[in-house]
Amino acid sequence: MTRSRSEYRRTSLTTRTPLHYGITAVAAHTVDREVLATLLLDAYRGTIDDEGEDHDDALAAIDHYLGTIIPEHSVVLFEGDRAVALSFVVVVDGVHYIDPVTTAASHKGRGLGTAAVMESLRSLAAADVHIVGATITDGNTPSERLFTSLGFTRVGRWGTSAE
Ligand SMILES: CC(C)(COP(=O)(O)OP(=O)(O)OC[C@H]1O[C@@H](n2cnc3c(N)ncnc32)[C@H](O)[C@@H]1OP(=O)(O)O)[C@@H](O)C(=O)NCCC(=O)NCCS
């Protein structure tokens, strides 16, 4: 199946409610790669972006992310000792992007994806980075809603000139 992706940007400094009760934020690079891979696989399973990846695929993806993310802006949210959401930040062509944000299947719809991205946005703002992008597979409604509710607007199709 051919999927298209769109690019979104956020330039405002609007902030929303921070972390939920009982949720703590931890720097991504301090979290075990197996824990991150389990969260990634669980979050994507059954979604529009699920391509049938297995745990080894998820581990390879996490190893790639750990080599490319900006550590100080990339966070993992824990509920107790369980990793429940993450927001990673990468730089592409000089622009900071949230890529990816994921929430454990059992914890979706509780605001944790939003809270994770807010943590990254807060950290980016503190570093004077106010233009932040995201690329979203068209039809990924939860992700589209998450980012638009945080002030991101669609600027065009990813990888092409705006349209
Ligand atoms: C996208 C994702 C991170 C959202 O995480 P979440 O913790 O459930 O998000 P939140 O609870 O903070 O909700 C964010 C918004 O999405 C909406 N939303 C959440 N789940 C939804 C669903 N199944 N259908 C429609 N909207 C949904 C919420 O209502 C909220 O919108 P609002 O602020 O307008 O009310 C999660 O669905 C996920 O991990 N998906 C797989 C990975 C992925 O696609 N990541 C995005 C890559 S760019």
The ligand as an SDF file (V2000), in Angstrom:
LIG
                    3D

 48 50  0  0  0  0  0  0  0  0999 V2000
   -0.2040    9.0520   18.0160 C   0  0  0  0  0  0  0  0  0  0  0  0
   -0.0940    8.5800   19.4610 C   0  0  0  0  0  0  0  0  0  0  0  0
    1.3140    8.8350   19.9550 C   0  0  0  0  0  0  0  0  0  0  0  0
   -1.0980    9.3720   20.3200 C   0  0  0  0  0  0  0  0  0  0  0  0
   -0.8200    9.0320   21.6760 O   0  0  0  0  0  0  0  0  0  0  0  0
   -1.9170    9.2260   22.8340 P   0  0  0  0  0  0  0  0  0  0  0  0
   -1.1690    9.1450   24.1090 O   0  0  0  0  0  0  0  0  0  0  0  0
   -3.0540    8.3010   22.6380 O   0  0  0  0  0  0  0  0  0  0  0  0
   -2.3830   10.7220   22.5340 O   0  0  0  0  0  0  0  0  0  0  0  0
   -3.1960   11.6730   23.4950 P   0  0  0  0  0  0  0  0  0  0  0  0
   -3.9710   10.8840   24.4930 O   0  0  0  0  0  0  0  0  0  0  0  0
   -2.2410   12.7100   24.0050 O   0  0  0  0  0  0  0  0  0  0  0  0
   -4.2210   12.3310   22.4740 O   0  0  0  0  0  0  0  0  0  0  0  0
   -3.7770   13.2030   21.4730 C   0  0  0  0  0  0  0  0  0  0  0  0
   -4.9380   13.5520   20.5710 C   0  0  0  0  0  0  0  0  0  0  0  0
   -5.2560   12.4210   19.7440 O   0  0  0  0  0  0  0  0  0  0  0  0
   -6.6200   12.0800   19.9190 C   0  0  0  0  0  0  0  0  0  0  0  0
   -6.6930   10.6470   19.8290 N   0  0  0  0  0  0  0  0  0  0  0  0
   -6.0650    9.7390   20.5960 C   0  0  0  0  0  0  0  0  0  0  0  0
   -6.3780    8.4990   20.1790 N   0  0  0  0  0  0  0  0  0  0  0  0
   -7.2400    8.6480   19.1460 C   0  0  0  0  0  0  0  0  0  0  0  0
   -7.9140    7.7400   18.2950 C   0  0  0  0  0  0  0  0  0  0  0  0
   -7.7650    6.4190   18.4090 N   0  0  0  0  0  0  0  0  0  0  0  0
   -8.7020    8.2430   17.3210 N   0  0  0  0  0  0  0  0  0  0  0  0
   -8.8550    9.5730   17.1800 C   0  0  0  0  0  0  0  0  0  0  0  0
   -8.2230   10.4880   17.9440 N   0  0  0  0  0  0  0  0  0  0  0  0
   -7.4360   10.0100   18.9140 C   0  0  0  0  0  0  0  0  0  0  0  0
   -6.9860   12.6090   21.2870 C   0  0  0  0  0  0  0  0  0  0  0  0
   -8.3830   12.8430   21.4000 O   0  0  0  0  0  0  0  0  0  0  0  0
   -6.2170   13.9070   21.3220 C   0  0  0  0  0  0  0  0  0  0  0  0
   -6.8560   14.8860   20.5400 O   0  0  0  0  0  0  0  0  0  0  0  0
   -7.4880   16.2020   21.2090 P   0  0  0  0  0  0  0  0  0  0  0  0
   -6.3540   16.8840   21.9320 O   0  0  0  0  0  0  0  0  0  0  0  0
   -7.9730   16.9540   20.0380 O   0  0  0  0  0  0  0  0  0  0  0  0
   -8.5440   15.6780   22.1280 O   0  0  0  0  0  0  0  0  0  0  0  0
   -0.4530    7.0670   19.6240 C   0  0  0  0  0  0  0  0  0  0  0  0
   -1.6980    6.8280   19.0070 O   0  0  0  0  0  0  0  0  0  0  0  0
    0.5850    6.1400   19.0180 C   0  0  0  0  0  0  0  0  0  0  0  0
    1.5240    5.7390   19.6960 O   0  0  0  0  0  0  0  0  0  0  0  0
    0.4280    5.7920   17.7300 N   0  0  0  0  0  0  0  0  0  0  0  0
    1.4040    4.9230   17.0520 C   0  0  0  0  0  0  0  0  0  0  0  0
    2.6900    5.6630   16.7820 C   0  0  0  0  0  0  0  0  0  0  0  0
    2.4500    6.8470   15.8670 C   0  0  0  0  0  0  0  0  0  0  0  0
    1.7180    6.7850   14.8900 O   0  0  0  0  0  0  0  0  0  0  0  0
    3.1250    7.9680   16.2050 N   0  0  0  0  0  0  0  0  0  0  0  0
    3.0380    9.1860   15.4410 C   0  0  0  0  0  0  0  0  0  0  0  0
    4.1480    9.2240   14.4510 C   0  0  0  0  0  0  0  0  0  0  0  0
    4.2660   10.9030   13.8280 S   0  0  0  0  0  0  0  0  0  0  0  0
  1  2  1  0
  2  3  1  0
  2  4  1  0
  2 36  1  0
  4  5  1  0
  5  6  1  0
  6  7  2  0
  6  8  1  0
  6  9  1  0
  9 10  1  0
 10 11  2  0
 10 12  1  0
 10 13  1  0
 13 14  1  0
 14 15  1  0
 15 16  1  0
 15 30  1  0
 16 17  1  0
 17 18  1  0
 17 28  1  0
 18 19  1  0
 18 27  1  0
 19 20  2  0
 20 21  1  0
 21 22  1  0
 21 27  2  0
 22 23  1  0
 22 24  2  0
 24 25  1  0
 25 26  2  0
 26 27  1  0
 28 29  1  0
 28 30  1  0
 30 31  1  0
 31 32  1  0
 32 33  2  0
 32 34  1  0
 32 35  1  0
 36 37  1  0
 36 38  1  0
 38 39  2  0
 38 40  1  0
 40 41  1  0
 41 42  1  0
 42 43  1  0
 43 44  2  0
 43 45  1  0
 45 46  1  0
 46 47  1  0
 47 48  1  0
M  END
$$$$
